[in-house]
Amino acid sequence: MKRAVVLKLGGELLEDATRLRVIARLIAKVSRTTRLIVVHGGGKEIDAALAQASIPKHQVDGLRVTDEGTLHVVISVLAGAVKTRLVAAINVAGGRAVGLSAVDAGVMGVAAAPPHRATNGELVDLGLVGEPVDGRGAPLIDVLCGNGFTPVVSPIGAAKDGRIFNVNADTLAGSLAARLRAARLVMAGSTAGVLDDRGKTIASLDGDGIDALIGLGAASAGMVAKLRAGRHALERGVKEVVIAAGDSRRLSAVVVGTTAGRGPWTRLG
């Protein structure tokens, strides 16, 4: 069976209707020849909904600290508005997208995340934030892909006792890619990969380079989560991890693996 590709889309790529249509066409086209699984975020829309509800935003190293009120907003935005909009756009473009979350059977179990050791050394309780648990396979994903569908996964998960958790989208994508032993994990956002202190894309990073960026505080909060997710995937058998700009004309080449080293984007390895 052909190994899958996991594509994580930052929520900022899905807000503009024109950009959404372009990305949806890309997904529909690639999914005709590639086992493609899409994981999406929606941070800016969550922030806007929290502000409208007068709920303060609190993040640490790109991870959202989540209380009951925040979780309610996160579920409504991610598993509701963003996922539905993306699935509809892919299907209009000729794809066969099916919307899921990590709550759905066989996608990904989660457990309450332990306190997070921030890059500044502080130990932070993340609240109702979950992290994927180790396991074998992703049966529902396999069934859908095997029948020609494209799973679109929202980063909401459930523990064995039924408690619902917010899951960082990069973390979920990295763990799902690892679970599937994917050929490639592509994390697409608003920047052309990992940037140095001059704003230039770093073409490649190994484990030591990732540690250095995180340890020195050189990576942004959101990028820290991507780097950790990418390293997790590589350590568990994913062949290639790429961090790229979602509006790049070459995103299609990145997803299908015909990049031949042409950037700008960052490869982890």
C-alpha positions in Angstrom: 0.0 0.0 0.0 1.3 3.4 -1.0 2.4 5.5 2.0 0.3 8.5 2.9 1.1 12.2 3.0 -0.1 14.3 5.9 -0.7 18.0 5.1 -1.2 20.3 8.0 -2.8 23.7 7.1 -2.5 26.7 9.3 -5.8 28.3 9.9 -4.7 31.6 8.5 -4.6 29.9 5.0 -8.3 29.1 5.2 -9.8 32.5 6.1 -9.6 34.2 2.7 -12.2 32.8 0.2 -9.8 33.0 -2.8 -6.9 31.3 -1.1 -9.2 28.7 0.3 -10.4 27.8 -3.3 -6.8 27.6 -4.5 -5.8 25.2 -1.7 -9.0 23.2 -2.1 -8.2 22.7 -5.8 -4.7 21.6 -4.9 -6.0 19.0 -2.3 -8.6 17.7 -4.8 -5.9 17.3 -7.5 -3.3 15.6 -5.3 -5.8 13.3 -3.6 -6.6 11.6 -6.9 -3.1 10.0 -7.0 -1.9 10.3 -3.3 -3.3 9.0 0.0 -3.7 12.5 1.5 -4.8 13.3 5.0 -5.4 17.0 5.9 -5.1 18.4 9.4 -6.1 22.0 9.9 -5.8 24.7 12.5 -7.8 27.9 13.1 -5.9 30.0 15.6 -6.9 33.5 14.4 -10.5 32.6 14.2 -10.4 31.1 17.7 -8.7 34.3 18.9 -11.5 36.4 17.3 -14.2 34.3 18.8 -12.6 34.4 22.2 -12.4 38.2 22.0 -16.1 38.4 21.0 -16.9 36.2 24.1 -14.6 38.3 26.3 -12.5 35.3 27.1 -8.8 36.1 27.6 -6.3 34.4 25.3 -3.3 32.6 26.9 -0.6 30.7 24.9 2.8 29.3 25.9 5.3 28.2 23.2 2.5 28.2 20.6 0.3 26.0 22.8 -3.1 27.4 23.8 -3.9 27.2 27.5 -7.5 25.9 27.6 -10.2 26.3 30.2 -13.8 25.2 29.8 -14.9 28.5 28.2 -12.0 28.4 25.7 -12.6 24.7 24.9 -16.3 25.5 24.0 -15.1 28.2 21.5 -12.3 26.0 20.1 -14.8 23.1 19.4 -17.3 25.4 17.7 -14.6 27.1 15.5 -12.4 24.1 14.6 -14.9 21.2 14.4 -17.6 23.5 13.2 -16.9 26.5 11.0 -13.4 25.9 9.7 -13.7 22.2 9.0 -17.0 22.5 7.3 -15.8 25.4 5.1 -12.7 23.4 4.1 -14.5 20.2 3.3 -17.1 22.0 1.2 -14.4 23.8 -0.8 -12.6 20.6 -1.5 -15.7 18.8 -2.7 -16.7 21.7 -4.9 -13.2 21.4 -6.4 -13.9 17.8 -7.3 -12.5 16.1 -4.3 -14.1 13.6 -1.9 -13.4 15.1 1.5 -14.8 13.8 4.7 -14.7 15.9 7.9 -13.5 14.3 11.1 -11.9 15.1 14.4 -9.6 13.0 16.6 -12.7 12.2 18.6 -14.0 10.0 15.8 -13.4 6.3 16.1 -9.9 5.1 15.1 -8.4 8.5 14.3 -6.3 9.3 17.4 -6.7 8.8 21.1 -5.6 11.5 23.4 -4.8 12.0 27.1 -4.5 15.1 29.3 -1.2 16.7 28.5 1.2 16.9 31.4 2.4 20.4 32.6 4.5 22.0 29.9 8.1 23.0 30.5 8.2 26.3 28.6 11.3 27.5 26.8 11.9 30.0 29.6 11.9 27.1 32.1 8.5 27.8 33.6 6.2 24.8 34.3 2.8 25.6 32.9 -0.5 23.8 33.4 -2.2 23.8 29.9 -5.6 23.0 31.2 -7.9 21.1 28.8 -5.2 20.4 26.3 -4.6 16.8 25.2 -1.7 15.1 23.6 -1.9 12.0 21.3 -1.3 8.7 22.9 0.9 6.0 21.5 -0.9 3.3 19.5 -1.0 1.3 16.3 -2.6 2.4 13.1 -5.5 4.7 12.4 -8.2 2.3 11.2 -10.8 4.9 10.2 -8.2 6.9 8.2 -7.1 3.7 6.4 -10.7 2.8 5.5 -11.5 6.3 4.1 -8.2 6.6 2.2 -8.6 3.0 0.9 -12.0 4.0 -0.6 -10.8 7.2 -2.3 -11.8 9.7 0.4 -9.7 12.5 1.8 -10.0 12.8 5.6 -10.0 16.4 6.9 -9.2 16.3 10.6 -9.9 18.9 13.2 -7.6 18.9 16.3 -10.1 18.0 18.9 -9.7 14.7 20.8 -11.3 12.6 23.5 -9.7 10.6 26.4 -10.9 7.1 27.3 -13.2 8.6 29.9 -14.9 10.8 27.4 -13.4 14.1 28.4 -12.8 16.4 25.4 -9.5 18.1 24.8 -8.0 20.8 22.6 -5.0 19.4 20.7 -2.4 21.5 19.0 -2.8 21.0 15.3 0.9 20.6 14.6 1.2 18.1 17.4 -1.7 16.1 16.0 -0.4 16.2 12.5 3.0 15.0 13.6 1.6 12.2 15.7 -0.8 11.1 12.9 2.0 11.1 10.4 4.0 8.9 12.8 1.1 6.6 13.4 0.6 6.1 9.7 4.3 5.9 8.9 3.7 8.5 6.3 6.0 9.2 3.4 5.8 12.9 4.1 4.5 15.4 6.6 4.0 18.9 5.2 3.2 21.8 7.6 2.0 24.8 5.6 1.5 28.2 7.1 2.1 31.9 6.4 5.9 31.8 6.3 8.3 30.2 3.9 9.7 27.7 6.3 11.8 28.4 9.3 13.4 31.8 9.2 16.8 33.0 10.6 17.4 36.3 12.4 17.6 38.0 9.0 14.3 36.7 7.9 15.8 34.3 5.4 14.6 30.7 5.1 16.8 28.0 6.7 16.9 25.4 4.0 17.4 22.4 6.3 17.6 21.6 10.0 18.8 18.5 11.8 18.1 17.6 15.4 20.9 19.7 16.8 19.7 22.7 14.8 16.2 22.3 16.0 17.4 22.1 19.6 19.5 25.2 19.1 16.6 27.3 17.7 14.3 26.3 20.5 16.9 26.6 23.2 18.1 30.0 22.2 14.5 31.3 21.8 15.2 32.0 18.1 12.0 30.2 16.9 8.6 31.9 17.3 6.1 30.3 19.6 4.1 28.7 16.7 7.3 27.5 15.1 8.4 25.7 18.3 5.3 23.5 18.1 6.0 22.7 14.4 9.6 21.9 15.0 8.8 19.5 17.9 6.0 17.9 15.8 8.3 17.4 12.9 11.1 15.9 15.0 8.5 13.5 16.6 7.4 12.3 13.2 10.9 11.8 11.9 11.9 9.8 15.0 9.0 7.5 14.4 9.6 6.6 10.8 8.2 9.4 8.6 10.5 9.7 5.7 10.4 13.5 5.2 9.2 16.6 6.9 8.8 20.0 5.2 7.7 23.3 6.6 6.5 25.6 3.8 4.5 28.6 2.9 0.9 27.7 2.2 0.5 30.3 -0.6 3.6 29.1 -2.4 3.0 28.2 -6.1 5.2 25.2 -5.4 3.1 23.8 -2.5 1.8 21.1 -4.8 5.3 20.0 -5.6 6.1 19.9 -1.8 3.1 17.8 -1.1 3.8 15.2 -3.8 7.5 15.2 -3.2 8.9 16.6 -6.5 10.6 19.6 -5.0 14.2 18.5 -5.8 15.5 20.9 -3.2 14.0 24.1 -4.6 12.8 26.5 -2.0 12.1 28.5 -0.1 11.0 26.0 2.5 12.7 24.1 5.3 13.3 20.4 5.4 13.8 18.7 8.7 16.0 15.7 9.0 
